[in-house]
Amino acid sequence: MSAHKIWASLHPFYERGPMLGRIEANRRFISALLENDPFEAYHFFLPHPDDCAALRKELEERFPEIAAEGRFYLGQHRLLPKNLAERDYYCMHLSDPFMRYTDAMCLRNAFSRRIFPLTAPTHSLSYADYGEQFLRHLWGGTTSRDALAATSRAGLEVVRNYYARLQRNYALPPEKFPAPAVRHIPLGVDPADLPAPEEKTVLGAERRKELGLEDELVFLVFARLSYYSKMDLLPLLRALKRAEEAGLKPGSYCLVLAGWLEKEDDFGADIEKLAANLKIRCRIVARPDQQARKALYAMADLFLSPADNLQETFGLTLLEAAVSSLPVIASDFDGYKDLVLDGRTGLLIPTIGPSATPGTDALRDMVPNGEGHLLLAQQCVVEVEALGLAISRLALDADLRRKMGTAGRERALADFTWKRVIRLYLELWEELNETPCALPENPRNRPLSALYHPAGPCYTEIFSGYFSQRAEDLAQSKHRLRLSKVGEAVYRGRDFPVIYRMIADRVAPEQIRRLLFLARRPKPFALLRQETRELTPEERILDPDFLLLWAMKHDYLEFEPLPQGER
């Protein structure tokens, strides 16, 4: 644990839902961070009290010692300005680069006593609206201490391409509209979740028996079983027939397709029928739990992942297969290039992509993301003949499979454990904290261009025409404010203000009492406004007229009638 270093986030990381890549990666990350426990405290700011309660329960169950020491803080988003003004944060890390990333920048720049690093990992990068999301990162509030962690080298290039294209197409000079830094930090794997070499024989035999398999070679695919968001399995079936032509004995193997499959989706049944028509033995294992997942890796002889979809960025299952001592045959695609050493830990199959996709690009905002991904994936070729030859080569050479599986496990344990990933993040946060930052340390001295995002809502500017007049107009008028009858009763303790829970941090009872004390004699609006602003100690006052306007709204303050000649 590092003294006086507070880690913060606006996301829970423990998310509900099917254990798909993003959710699984975020859960693994936060667990690894807290198991390593490098910080003094961990602060989570979430939208709703129920969110805070759910996360607190999860953290107390998983990390009782940290919880017992009071080092978890959970509060709502609205409490973030107060916390930023009162304590120094070492870094803030989000689970996604789009949800609240620039919002966090605005709040940090406006209220924090220091400019701490703001970071987030990338996940899928191919959704139709992501260009607009990345555009929000290009503004005057982005600092040299802000960074995205791309999980693959290919993903790093994608993010940089997004930023460069946006700056070019919108004529945004980088010195005025900077982008966050982009660094390569992979995802990790936990060896304890996967079969060790000495476990494989027993675990694998049990699972083979359950599936009715005996001495067949087992070719395992573990992925979302979806032709529009992961990989098209039809070319794989064609490749298996090619493998048979190259020497793989028909009937000597079974293709096991495991992973997430929607209950109403008939894709699995369709693939089984197609495989049967081609006389390929095939088994579908839908939505396996963790223990079943471990057994599937234990029983397999070869791992296949001919991904063809831009939605894929990293390839976590390839790491799981490597830790399970499985040789991997995968497409030479996206983050897979980082995970498979061609010829040493597996084989990479050449891919061919389109030179231009103007028709598909024009449709991306008009069709669902799944359909858009399918249109692009159907133009991505994983060379079927090469895939078939690779399968037959490893299927017919048990020694080569063992050699590659051993090398893959050694590399995964050396370079891709969550322990190492957390170390890379700690190094990144330390580096960013030491990077010179152009924004002044004192929040009051920071330019407005770094506080208000140009795409964000500036209500006083945009909705100015809704009102008869605004506070600024009153400040120029001759009107004076005084206590109303209700205000006098509250001031004397004969009545009590009603304060809604969601604004309790902005109208504290002590501040109300002091405001009513200030207004016990009539004063011009401008003078009372000035005195009211002095009631809040924060460096940056959150909506400086809030308390005064609130008191007028609820009839604690009223206008003193103007003399006859001044009306």
Stockholm file with secondary structure:
# STOCKHOLM 1.0

chainA/1-567         MSAHKIWASLHPFYERGPMLGRIEANRRFISALLENDPFEAYHFFLPHPDDCAALRKELEERFPEIAAEGRFYLGQHRLLPKNLAERDYYCMHLSDPFMRYTDAMCLRNAFSRRIFPLTAPTHSLSYADYGEQFLRHLWGGTTSRDALAATSRAGLEVVRNYYARLQRNYALPPEKFPAPAVRHIPLGVDPADLPAPEEKTVLGAERRKELGLEDELVFLVFARLSYYSKMDLLPLLRALKRAEEAGLKPGSYCLVLAGWLEKEDDFGADIEKLAANLKIRCRIVARPDQQARKALYAMADLFLSPADNLQETFGLTLLEAAVSSLPVIASDFDGYKDLVLDGRTGLLIPTIGPSATPGTDALRDMVPNGEGHLLLAQQCVVEVEALGLAISRLALDADLRRKMGTAGRERALADFTWKRVIRLYLELWEELNETPCALPENPRNRPLSALYHPAGPCYTEIFSGYFSQRAEDLAQSKHRLRLSKVGEAVYRGRDFPVIYRMIADRVAPEQIRRLLFLARRPKPFALLRQETRELTPEERILDPDFLLLWAMKHDYLEFEPLPQGER
#=GR chainA/1-567 SS CCTTCEEEESSCSCCCSCCCHHHHHHHHHHHHHHHHCCSSEEEEEESSHHHHHHHHHHHHHHCHHHHHTTCEEEEEGGGHHHHHHHSCCSEEECSSSSTTHHHHHHHHHHHCSSCCCEEEECCCCCCTTHHHHHHTTCSTTCCTTEEEEESSHHHHHHHHHHHHHHHHHTTCCTTTSCCCEEEECCCCBCGGGSCCGGGHHHHHHHHHHHTTCSSCEEEEEESCCCTTTTCCSHHHHHHHHHHHHTTCCTTSEEEEEEECCCTTCCHHHHHHHHHHHTTCCEEEEESCCHHHHHHHHHHCSEEEECCCCTTCCSCHHHHHHHHTTCCEEEESCTTHHHHCCBTTTEEEECEECCSCCHHHHHHTTTSCHHHHHHHHHTTCEECHHHHHHHHHHHHTCHHHHHHHHHHHHHHHHHHCBHHHHHHHHHHHHHHHHHSCCSSCSSGGGSCGGGTSCTTSCCHHHHTGGGSSCCHHHHHTSSCEEEECHHHHHHHTTSSCCCCCGGGTTTSCHHHHHHHHHHTTSCEEHHHHHHHHHTTCCCSSCSSTTHHHHHHHHTTSEEEECCCGGGC
#=GC SS_cons         CCTTCEEEESSCSCCCSCCCHHHHHHHHHHHHHHHHCCSSEEEEEESSHHHHHHHHHHHHHHCHHHHHTTCEEEEEGGGHHHHHHHSCCSEEECSSSSTTHHHHHHHHHHHCSSCCCEEEECCCCCCTTHHHHHHTTCSTTCCTTEEEEESSHHHHHHHHHHHHHHHHHTTCCTTTSCCCEEEECCCCBCGGGSCCGGGHHHHHHHHHHHTTCSSCEEEEEESCCCTTTTCCSHHHHHHHHHHHHTTCCTTSEEEEEEECCCTTCCHHHHHHHHHHHTTCCEEEEESCCHHHHHHHHHHCSEEEECCCCTTCCSCHHHHHHHHTTCCEEEESCTTHHHHCCBTTTEEEECEECCSCCHHHHHHTTTSCHHHHHHHHHTTCEECHHHHHHHHHHHHTCHHHHHHHHHHHHHHHHHHCBHHHHHHHHHHHHHHHHHSCCSSCSSGGGSCGGGTSCTTSCCHHHHTGGGSSCCHHHHHTSSCEEEECHHHHHHHTTSSCCCCCGGGTTTSCHHHHHHHHHHTTSCEEHHHHHHHHHTTCCCSSCSSTTHHHHHHHHTTSEEEECCCGGGC
//
